[in-house]
């Protein structure tokens, strides 16, 4: 028998149906010479310290650093896991060969390899590698099955990542908890989570330490058009619009009221003369296709979805065969996808929601000629394991509102990349009053091109709306040399502090290791040194929330006092530097891509981390200061509520009471909760629609959120 092992039962059922394995058994499907079984996520994990030696069971400084000579794996302590593993082990022991049908990524490779190692599989192993779950993609994948050895660097990189996280996370967590946690609070340290927390804390400190400074903007209205004074920067003698705020150290306009009033008095009553009218035509290319991070950013901006919620939604669309593999970090398609694009477009043309075909006219406009093939979209050299996220062309049915929102973003972006560039005319008008120069710019859209696809889109914020209006305002016709009256104004403004992170801006900061990068091409180049992987960043952010190191304030993210104190305690740069962590991340990627020396690179990576961990332990133990982390009020309350040992013996056991539901009132605005939004109570589930009320998708886990339907 040929044994196929998938990552979850639903995927196994699809594969079994394609292969003709239609006979159901306990833990697997069988038929046509195949046995198709499954895991459900991680069945195995790295051994814990106490599995290596009983001396490592208790938390003590004397046992640190804990560095096993060889790392081993173990089954998770779960009866369901043990039962399913027994089935897998029996099938693999008798297999002719195995086909690894796990998720086509580093984590998916690791999950199935560990299971096969634990089951002591001796037979040959093949690898199914697909980017979508459509029947056609599964059949193509089995027709092009590869030997598992081709993916050995991917596995070694995943193993190195897991070992690195174990070494740094377990040692540093025990070290800081014992040394600074007063034995009352676990201080969790992680290779990625701690640098991420450091980014948030550093931003909060910049906000707290910011001192606003006043400046004065000189402007004037000429022919119903607002011109802004151009003020020379004393440092580099470059002109800057006085209305545009720069960094605190730069020239923002007039730094004193007296200086501004002198300039105002100089131009008041004097004629305004147009000195220059510059016109040039430009093009704006369509935005790139989505990778996971850019999709999470867009969903957070447009719909306030958390990174985790967006990942769950796009994963759901992938499993429903509607979009391609989501956990990707490229915005390009490989060249072999181009011939399949007309078929995908045809599927979008036929897509209907509530009887309306939202993409039909947009696709129709591209008909009658071959789709353009741009190097900005199709470039196999920019694609490794998987291409950008695109629709599969399967018409969607039965989507929730949230799933439809995400699908719409992916579908429109795919259509937009085949539209022509947006063409515009830009005009810059310069004028002068006495020796003071004024300037205004405007942009007129000549041919909307790809913007047609987003014609009905609303700006994601008031700031975006204002920026769009400023960029695309149409100016009157000005002539060089014309002159006339004007109305000058002098306005006092204040410099503003840096903005707190939102999930969208935090994801971008993680992607570029803390550097603020607006340019899309430069950001793509810096992805190599980002912290974390696209597939894990959402989980890292949620971990920080769960451990009460950060909190949400409306749509912003702020550190808690414990989070601030923890980062203040850490003096070892390796633990909190986004740049250094980004370098480690690049080394892991290099292991994955190196087909020759990946074992040596992995060994060097692990040995380097072992040395770093040893040095961190030595430095922290040598700290003779009395620094401590304050126990949070929440921890104190938990401790106060917890019964003491004597009381526990005296209290009689009571019958379990039925959990009381928490019914929350409908929002004051009168709007009902939106299906698919984040649950406001537990902040982990999604809002779902029941028979009589809205509830939380995590009701089985105990969330009691409930809002009755309006009568």
N, C-alpha and C positions, 0 to 999 in steps of 0.2 A: 504493500500500500504506500501511496504518496501522502505524507502528512503536511497539510497547510496550517499554519498558525497565524491568526489575525489578532489585532490588538483589542477588539471588543466584539461581542456577540452579533451586533447589527452588521458589521463589516463581514464577519464570517458567513452570515446568512446570504449576503449578496454574492460573495465569492463561491459559496457552495451551489447556489442557484445557477451561476454561469457554468460551473464545472459539472453539473448534473449529480451532485451529492445531495440527494433529496430525502434520504432516510435519517430521521432524527434519533439521536441517542443521548444519554446523560452526559453533557459536556462536549459533544461534537456531532457533526453531520457526516454521513457516509454515502458513497455511491460512485459508480463509474471509475473505480480504482483510486478514489481519493477519500481521505478522512480530513475534515476541516474542523479544527478546534480553535480555541481563543483564550486570550488572557483578558483581564479587565484592568488595564493600567499596569502599574508595577506589582508583580507578584513577588519579586525578589528585591532585596536592598543590600547595601553594604553592611557587613557585620558591625554591631555596636561595640564600644570599648570592652564591656564585660564579657563579650564572646571570645576575646583574645586572652584575657587573664582576669581572674577574680579581683586582682589588685586594682584594676581600673573601674570597678563597679562604683566605689565611693568617690565623691568629688573631693580631691585634696590637691594642694599645690605640689606636694612631693611626687605625685604621679605624672606631672607634666614635664615635658611634652609627651603625649601619647603618640608614638609613631610605630605602627605595626610593621614587622619585617615584610610580610606579604598580606595584601588585602584580600579578604574573602567575602562571599555573599551568603545570605540566608533568606529563607522564606519569611514573608511577613506573618506576624502572629494573628491570623484570622482563619476561622474554620472554613469559610467559603473559599479562601485562597488555597488552603491545604487540600480541599476536596477537588478543586479544578486542576491543581498541579498534579495530583495523583493520576487524573485522567490523561493529562498531557504527557506525563512521564511514561505511562504504559504504552501510549500510541507511539512515542518517539523511540522507545526501546525496540519496537518491532517494525519500524519504518524502513522502506526501501531507500527513500531519501526525503528530506524535509524542504518545504518551500516557506521561507520567512516572508510572511505577508504583513509584517508590522508597518506602522506608520512610517512613511518614507522620509525620515529625518534622523538626526543624531539621537534624540531621546528614544524614538521608536526602535532604532537599531539596538540600543543598549537594553531596552526592556526584554526583547526577544532573545538576545544573545545570552543574557543572564539566565533566562528560563531554560534554554538549551544546555547551558553549562551545568545548571543544577540538576537537570534530568539526565546528565551524562550521555547525551546523544552522540553516537559514534558514526552515524551514516553521513553521506555527503549532504550539503545544504545549498540550496539555490535561493535567489532573492527576487521577489516581485517588487518592482519600483514604479509607482504610478503617481500622476499629479492630479487626477480627479477620479471620482467614484462612479462614473457612468459605466454602463455595460460595455460600451465600445472601448473605453480606456482600460477596463479590467481584461478584456480579451486581448487587446494589444500588448498589455503588460505580460500576460502569460505566453504570448507568442515570442516575446523578446526577453525571456527569463535569463538572468545572469547568475554567475557563480558568486557565492557569498564572499569569496576572498577579495573581490573587487571593492568591497565596502569595508575592508579591514581598517584602513585609516580612519574612517568615520567612527567605527567602534572604539578604536584606541583613543581618539579625541574625546569621545563621550565618557569612557572609563577614566581618562585623565581629569576631566572636569569633575566627575563624581568624587574621585579620590582627593582632588584639590579642595573641593568644598568640605569634605569630611575633615581633612587635616586642619584647615584654617577655622572652620566653623565650630567644631567640637572642642578643639584646644583653646581657642580664643574665648568661646562662651564660658567654659569652665574657669578659665584664668580670670576673666573680668568679674564673673559672678562671685567667686571666692574672695578676690582681692578688694573689689569695690562695691559689691552688692549687699554687704552686711548680712549675708546668708538669709536674706528675706526676699530677695527679688532676683529672678534669673535675668541676666543681661545678655541678650542674644546678639551674637556677632556673626556676620556672614560675609563671604567674599564679595558678593554683589550688593546685598541689602545695606551694609554699613556705608559704603561710598555713596549710595543713593540717599540714605538718610543725611549724610554729610552735605550733599548738595542742597537739600531742603533747609537744613540748619544754617548753612552759610548764607543762603538767600534771606532767611528771616533776620539774621544778624545785620545784613546790609540794609534791610528795611528799618530795623530798630535803631541803627546808628546813623541813619540818613538825616541830614539837617537841610531843610528846604532853604533855598536862597531866592531872593526876589530878582527879577529882571524886567526890563521895560521894552515892549515891542512897539516900534514906530511903523505905522501903516498909513495909507491914504487911499481915498476912493476917487478914481478918475473914470468918467463915463460909466458909472455904475459897476465898476470892476475894482476889487480890492487888491492893491499892490502892497507888498511888504518890503520894508527897507532892508538893504543888503549891508551887513555890518562886517567890517574887516576883522579877521581874527588876528590878534596881536602876535600870537606865537608863530604862526606859519604864513601870515599875510594872505590867507585864502578867504574869499568872501563867503559868508554864511547868511542865510535868511534869518532875520532876527526873530521871526515867529516860530522857527523850528528849534526845539529844545535839543541841546547837546549834553554831553557828560558834564558833571559838576566842574571839572577842571577846564573846560573849553569855554569859548565865547558864545553866549546865548542871545546877545543883543546888548542893550545898554545895561551895565551892571549898577548904575546909580540913577536915581530919579533926576538929579540935576543934569546929568549928561543927556538924558532923554529929553528933558524940557528944553535944553539949549538947542538940540537938533530940531525939536518941534517949532521953536520960535524962529529958527533959521528958515524953515520952509513955509511957514504960515503966510498966506497972502501972495506967495511967489508962484509963477506958472509951472505947471508940470509939462515936461517935454519927453516925447517918446524918442529914445535914442537907438533902439534896435528891435527888430522883429525877426525872429529866427523860426523857420518852419522846416520840419523834417518828417518824413514818413517812416514808420516802424512796423515791425511784426512781433506778435506774441505767440509763441508756440503752445500747443495744447499741453496741459499738465500731464505729468508722467502717470503711468498705471500705478495701482496701489501695491505696496508691500504691506506687511502686517502693521508695522509701526505707523505709517502714514494713514492707514485706514483707521487705526485706533485714535490718532490725533484728530482726524476729520470727524469721527463720530462723537468725540468728546466736545468739539467745538459746536457742531450742529445740533446734537441731541442730548448732550451732557451724559453720554454713556461712559461708564468707567472702562478702563483698558480691559479688565477681566470680562466685563459684560460683552464688549465688542468681540473679544476672542471667542467667547462661548457662542455668540450669534453667527459669526462667520464659520466656525467649526460645524455648527448645525446646518448651515447652508451647504457646506462641503459634503456632509454626510447624507444630505438630501439630494446630492448629485447636481446641485444648481451652480456651484462655483468650484474653482480649482483649489488645490492644496493651499491652506492659509498661512502656515508658519514659515513665511519666506522673508528674505531681506533684500530682494532685488526688485527693481521696477521695470525690468526688461522681459521680453519674450524671446525664446530661441527661434531660430529661423524655420525650424520644422513645424512651428505652430501656424505660420502664415497661410498655408493651403487650407487649414481648417477654419479660418476666421469667417469666410462667407457663410458657412453652415451655422456658426454661432450667431451671426447677424440675423440669419433667417429665424432662429429660435427666438431672438429678442423681438423681431417683427411680429411674431405670433403671440407674444406674451400679453396677457390681459389681467388686470386687477379690477374686480367688480364690473366686468364688461367693458372696461376702457383699456385701449392699447396705448400705453404711455410712450412707447418707443417706435411705433410704426412709422410716423412721419419723419422722425430723425433718421431711421434706417433707410427709408424710401429715398431720402435726399442723396444717399450714397450709392444708390442703384444705377444700373446701366453702364458701369465701368468697373475695372478691377480696383480693389481696395489699394490705396497707396502703401508702399512698404518703406517706412522710414527707419534709419539707423538709430534714431532716438527711441524707437519702440522695439525693433527686432535686432538683437545683437547677441548671438550665442556666446561670445566671449564674456559677457556680463552675467551669464546664467550658469550656476553650478548644478545643484541638485534639482531645483524647482524654479519655474518662471514666476512672473508677477501674478497677482490674483485677478482672474477674469471670469466671466460667466462661462458655463459649459454649453449654453444654448438650449438646455432642457427647460421648457416653459414651467415656471413655478406655480405651485398650487398650495393652498392652505397655509400660507405664511402668517405669522403674527405681525402686528404693526411694526415691532422692532426689527424683525427679520426682513420685512419688506423695505424698511428704511436703509438697512445695510446693503441689501441686494440692489436697491436703486442707485446707491453710490457707485458700486462696482460696475453695474450695467452702463450707466451714463459715462463713466470714465473710459470704459472700453470703446464706446461709440465715439467719444470725443477725440481719441487719438488718431482716428482716421479722417477727421474733418480738417480743412485747410487752416492755416494760421489766421489769427485775428489781425486785421490790418488797421492801423490808426495813423492819424496825423497829429503831431505834437507841435505846439506853438509856445515859444518863450518870448515874452515881451518885456523889454527893459526900458525904464524911464528915469528921468533925473529931475530933481528940484535942487537948485544951487549945486552943492558938491555931494549931495546924498543920492545914492542910487536905489531904485525900487525895481521889483521884479514880480511877475506873475506868470504861471504856466497853465496850459490847458491841453486836453487831449480829446480828440474827436474820433469816434469809431467809424471807419470807412466801410469795412466789411467785417461783420461779427465773426465769421468763420466758426471755430469750435465753441465760441461763447453761445451760439444758438442752442447748444445742448443744455446750457444752464440758464436760459433766458428767464425762467420763472423762479430761479433760486433767490432766496432772501439773504442779505448779509448776515454773517454769523454773530455780529455784535454791532453796537452803535459805532464803535471805533472803526470797524471795517466799512460800515456804511459811509461814515464821514470821509474816510480815506478814498473810497471809490468815487464819491462826489467830487472831491478835490482833484483827483486824477483825471476824471472824465468830464470836467466842466467845459463848455463851449464858450470861447471868448469872442467878443465883437471884433470887427475888422479894424486893426490899428495900422497906421502908416508912419514910417520913420520920419521924424521931423515935426509931426503934428504937436500942438501945444494947447493947453487950456487950463481952466480952473480945477481945483481938487479940494477934497476935505480931509485933512490929516487927523490922525488919532494917535494917542499914546496910551497903551494899555499895560497895566502892571500884571505880571504873571509870576508864578513860583515854580521852581524846579520840583519834579515829582520823584518819589522814591522808586526803586525797582519794584516790579510787580511780583506778588507771590506766585509760586508755581501753581498751575492747574495740572490735571493729569496729562493734557495735551502737551504743554510746554515741558513737563518733567520727562515725558517719553522722548522728546526731542533732545533734551539735555543728556539723558542716558545714552541715546544713540550716538552722540558726538562727545561723550566723556566730559560733559559739563561745559563745553564751549558753545557760545551762542552763534549759530551758523544759519543764515537766512538762504544763502545760495544753494539751490537744489543739487547742482553738480558737485560742489565742494562737500556738501553733506553726504552724498553718496560715497565720495572718496574717503570720508572719515569714518564710515560705518565699520571699517576694519578694526578700529580702536574704540568702539563703543563698549559700554559696560552691560553685561548680560547679553542674552540672545533675544530676538523678537518674540520667541515663544515663551520666554520666562519672565519678561519685564512686568507683565500684568500681575503675575503671581508674587513677584518681589514687592510691588507696591501694596498689594493686599496683605502681605505678611507684615509690613510696617504698620498698617492700620490695625491688624489683629493684635499686634504686640503693644499697641498704644504708644508707639513712638511718633506717629503723625496723626492728624485729625483733619476732617473736612470743615471748612468754613464757607458755606454756600458752594461755589464751584472751585474755590481755592484750596490748596493744601498747606497746612502749617505744622511745624513740629510741636510735640507736647513738651512740657518741662523735663520729663524723663529723657526724651529723645535729645534735647539740647544738652542736658547734663552728660549723657553717654558720650556724645561726640566730643564734649569738652574734656572728658577723661582720657580719650584715646590720643596718645602722642605718636603712635607708630603710623607713619604715612601709608604703609602698605594696606592698612586696614580701612583707611577712609579716603584715600586719594582716588578720584575718578580716573585721572590720567594713568596712574600706575596699574589700576585694575583693567583699564582699556588695553594696556600693553600685554597683560596676562591673557586677555581675551583674544588678542591677535595671535599670540603664540598657540593657543588652542586651535584657532582656525588654520594656522600653518600646519599643525599636525594632521588635521583633517584632509588637507589638500596635498600633502607630500606623499607621493606614491612610492618613494624609495626609502627614505630614512625616518619614517614616522615613529618607529620604535625608539630610536635614539633621541629624537626630539621629545617624545613623551617622557622618557627617562630623565632627560635634562630638566624638563618642566617640573616633574615631581620632586626631584632632588633639590632643585632650587627652592621650591615651596617648603620642603622639609627644613632647609637651612633657615629660611625666613621665619618659620614658626618657632624654631629653637631660639632664634635671636629675640623674637617678641616676648617669649616666656621669660628669658633671662632679663630683659630690660624692665618688664613689669614687676618681676619679683624684686628687682633692685630698687624699686620706687619706695622710699621711706616716708613719703608724705602721707598725710591722713585723709587723702581724698576719698569721698564716698558719693554714691548716687542716692539722692533722696528718694525714699519709698513714696510712690504716688498715693494720693488720697484714695484712689480706687483700690489699691492693694491693701491699704490700712483697713478700709471698710470690709473687704473680703475677710481679712484676718479677724476683725471684730465680730463678724457674723458667724465665723466658723466656731462650732462648739469645742470646748476643751476636752481633753482625754477623759477626765473624771465625769464631766457632764454627759459624755457620750454613753458611758456605762449606765448612768442613772436614768437617762431618757428612755421611755418605753417606745418601742417601734410603733409607728402609726400607719394605717392603711394609706396607700398612695392616693392623693387627691387628683381629680381630673384637672388637667391644665386649663387655666382660664384664658379665654381668647382676649386679645387686646383689640378692641374696635376703635379705630381712629376716625375722627370726623373728616368729612369731605373738606378739601382745602377751601379757605375763605373766599377765593376767587369764584367759587361755584363750579370749577372745572373738575371733572372726574379724573382719577388717576389714569395714567396712560399705560396700556398693556405693554410689557417689555421694559419699562423703566426700572431703575434700581429700587429695591425695597427700602423705604425710608427708615424702617425699624431695625432690621438686622444688617442692612447695607451689603448683603452678600447675594441674596436671591433676586429674582426678577418678578415684577408684578404680573399676575396671571388673572384671567377672568373665570370665575366660577359660575354656579347657577344663580346665586342671589347676591354675590358680592365679589369685589376684587380681593385677591389674597396674594401670598408670597409663594414662589416656587419652592422655597425651602420649608414648607409647612411640615413635611415629614421629619425634618431635622429640629423642629420645635419652634419655628418663627410663628408668632401669633398675629401678625399684621392682617387687618381686615377692614375694608371700607364697603358698606352696603351700597347697592345700586341706588340711583335716584328713583324716587317713586313718581 
